[in-house]
Amino acid sequence: MNEMFSIQGKVAVITGAAGALGGSLARHFASQGAEVVALVHRPEQVEPTVEALRALGGNPCGYACNVMDTDAVRSIADDIMKKWGRVDILINVAGGNVPGATIMPDQNFWDMKLEDWVKVMDLNLNGTVYPCHVFTEVFARQGYGCILNISSMAAYDALSRVAGYGAAKEGVSNFTRWLAQEMAIKYGEKIRVNALAPGFFIGKQNRAALLNPDGSLTDRSVKVLAKTPMRRFGDLTELNGAAQFLCSDAASFVTGVILPVDGGFSSFSGI
Ligand SMILES: NC(=O)c1ccc[n+]([C@@H]2O[C@H](COP(=O)([O-])OP(=O)(O)OC[C@H]3O[C@@H](n4cnc5c(N)ncnc54)[C@H](O)[C@@H]3O)[C@@H](O)[C@H]2O)c1
C-alpha cells in the first residue's frame, strides 16, 4: 500500500465502535495495522467488539463509557496514555437520532418533547465535543493528532422530521471547522480536525425509516434515492477509505473539511 495513506501502528480511538458504521471503521482500521481502542456504550459490548478486532491484527483494546461522561472519557484517555504513551487518532462515531425529537407527518412541532430535543443535541453535539475536549489536550501536549467527526446530510439541508438531529449535526460540522482553526493556529499544523458527512447507510437505527419489514423501500427512502444520483444506499464499508485518507499523511494539508460520502446526495438539486 502507498506509504502516504498508511495508518499502520497509529493508536486510533473510535467511539461508537460497536455500531454499524463505527464497527466497520474499527475493523477497517485494525485490518490496516492501526492499534484500535474501541469505545462502546455498554460493558457487554466490549469483549465481542475487541474479539472481532483481534482477529484482524494488532493489539486492540476496548472500554465501555458514555461519551457524555467527560470524567469517564478522561480516565480512559489516561489509561491509553499509560498503555501506549500516545494517541494518534480520535474518531467520534457515537451518535444517532432520538425518536422523541422526530416529528412524524401527523404531528406538529409542539408534539416534540423538549427533553428529547435536549437528548439528541447532547448525544450528537456534546457527545462529539466532550471527547474532543479530552483528547485535544493530549494532542496539544504531543504536538500532533487527528480528529474525525461524523456529521450528516441532515446538516446540509434541513431534512423533514429530524429537527433535533439535524440541528445537532449542523453543530458538529460548525464545531469541526472551529476546532480545526483553533488547533492549527494555536498548536500547529500537525493537529488536524475534519468530519465525514455520510449519506444514507442502512444501520440498526435507521432501518425502519428506510425499509419496510418486507425489505421494500419506504416512502422516505424512495425520496432519498430519487435525490441520490447513484440511486442506492451506501454500503457500511464505504466510509472506510475516506476515513483512512483523512487520518493519514496523504491529508496533511487538509483540515476543517466536512467530506460528504453520499453517492452525490449533497450535490444534486433533485432536478
Ligand atoms: N447510518 C446512516 O445512514 C448515517 C448517516 C449519517 C450519519 N450517521 C451517523 O453515523 C454515526 C453512526 O451511526 P450508525 O448508523 O452506525 O448507528 P449505530 O446506532 O449503529 O451506532 C451508534 C453507536 O453509538 C453508540 N452510542 C449511543 N449513545 C452513546 C453514548 N451516550 N455513549 C457512547 N456510545 C453511544 C451506540 O451504542 C451505537 O453503537 C452516528 O453519529 C450517526 O448519526 C449515520
The ligand as an SDF file (V2000), in Angstrom:
LIG
                    3D

 44 48  0  0  0  0  0  0  0  0999 V2000
  -26.4290    5.2580    9.1550 N   0  0  0  0  0  0  0  0  0  0  0  0
  -26.5060    6.3820    8.4560 C   0  0  0  0  0  0  0  0  0  0  0  0
  -27.0700    6.4300    7.3580 O   0  0  0  0  0  0  0  0  0  0  0  0
  -25.8740    7.6500    8.9820 C   0  0  0  0  0  0  0  0  0  0  0  0
  -25.8870    8.7730    8.1620 C   0  0  0  0  0  0  0  0  0  0  0  0
  -25.2970    9.9540    8.6100 C   0  0  0  0  0  0  0  0  0  0  0  0
  -24.6910    9.9880    9.8520 C   0  0  0  0  0  0  0  0  0  0  0  0
  -24.7080    8.8830   10.6300 N   0  0  0  0  0  0  0  0  0  0  0  0
  -24.0300    8.9780   11.9250 C   0  0  0  0  0  0  0  0  0  0  0  0
  -23.0540    7.9690   11.9820 O   0  0  0  0  0  0  0  0  0  0  0  0
  -22.8790    7.5620   13.3400 C   0  0  0  0  0  0  0  0  0  0  0  0
  -23.0730    6.0550   13.4440 C   0  0  0  0  0  0  0  0  0  0  0  0
  -24.3560    5.7140   13.0030 O   0  0  0  0  0  0  0  0  0  0  0  0
  -24.8130    4.1960   12.7940 P   0  0  0  0  0  0  0  0  0  0  0  0
  -25.8140    4.1840   11.6960 O   0  0  0  0  0  0  0  0  0  0  0  0
  -23.6200    3.3220   12.7120 O   0  0  0  0  0  0  0  0  0  0  0  0
  -25.6230    3.9710   14.1460 O   0  0  0  0  0  0  0  0  0  0  0  0
  -25.4410    2.8760   15.2960 P   0  0  0  0  0  0  0  0  0  0  0  0
  -26.6220    3.0490   16.1950 O   0  0  0  0  0  0  0  0  0  0  0  0
  -25.2210    1.5240   14.7200 O   0  0  0  0  0  0  0  0  0  0  0  0
  -24.1220    3.3650   16.0370 O   0  0  0  0  0  0  0  0  0  0  0  0
  -24.1120    4.3560   17.0260 C   0  0  0  0  0  0  0  0  0  0  0  0
  -23.3410    3.8340   18.2030 C   0  0  0  0  0  0  0  0  0  0  0  0
  -23.2600    4.8660   19.1860 O   0  0  0  0  0  0  0  0  0  0  0  0
  -23.3650    4.2600   20.4660 C   0  0  0  0  0  0  0  0  0  0  0  0
  -23.8430    5.2130   21.4350 N   0  0  0  0  0  0  0  0  0  0  0  0
  -25.0880    5.7520   21.5380 C   0  0  0  0  0  0  0  0  0  0  0  0
  -25.1640    6.5670   22.6010 N   0  0  0  0  0  0  0  0  0  0  0  0
  -23.9450    6.5390   23.1900 C   0  0  0  0  0  0  0  0  0  0  0  0
  -23.3800    7.1700   24.3280 C   0  0  0  0  0  0  0  0  0  0  0  0
  -24.1160    8.0250   25.0740 N   0  0  0  0  0  0  0  0  0  0  0  0
  -22.0950    6.9160   24.6470 N   0  0  0  0  0  0  0  0  0  0  0  0
  -21.3590    6.0710   23.9060 C   0  0  0  0  0  0  0  0  0  0  0  0
  -21.8170    5.4510   22.8040 N   0  0  0  0  0  0  0  0  0  0  0  0
  -23.0940    5.6800   22.4700 C   0  0  0  0  0  0  0  0  0  0  0  0
  -24.3750    3.1250   20.2640 C   0  0  0  0  0  0  0  0  0  0  0  0
  -24.2150    2.1330   21.2770 O   0  0  0  0  0  0  0  0  0  0  0  0
  -24.0230    2.6230   18.8760 C   0  0  0  0  0  0  0  0  0  0  0  0
  -23.1110    1.5470   18.9420 O   0  0  0  0  0  0  0  0  0  0  0  0
  -23.8850    8.3730   14.1460 C   0  0  0  0  0  0  0  0  0  0  0  0
  -23.2360    9.5210   14.6340 O   0  0  0  0  0  0  0  0  0  0  0  0
  -24.9180    8.7540   13.1340 C   0  0  0  0  0  0  0  0  0  0  0  0
  -25.6160    9.9150   13.4980 O   0  0  0  0  0  0  0  0  0  0  0  0
  -25.2850    7.7000   10.2260 C   0  0  0  0  0  0  0  0  0  0  0  0
  1  2  1  0
  2  3  2  0
  2  4  1  0
  4  5  1  0
  4 44  2  0
  5  6  2  0
  6  7  1  0
  7  8  2  0
  8  9  1  0
  8 44  1  0
  9 10  1  0
  9 42  1  0
 10 11  1  0
 11 12  1  0
 11 40  1  0
 12 13  1  0
 13 14  1  0
 14 15  2  0
 14 16  1  0
 14 17  1  0
 17 18  1  0
 18 19  2  0
 18 20  1  0
 18 21  1  0
 21 22  1  0
 22 23  1  0
 23 24  1  0
 23 38  1  0
 24 25  1  0
 25 26  1  0
 25 36  1  0
 26 27  1  0
 26 35  1  0
 27 28  2  0
 28 29  1  0
 29 30  1  0
 29 35  2  0
 30 31  1  0
 30 32  2  0
 32 33  1  0
 33 34  2  0
 34 35  1  0
 36 37  1  0
 36 38  1  0
 38 39  1  0
 40 41  1  0
 40 42  1  0
 42 43  1  0
M  CHG  2   8   1  16  -1
M  END
$$$$
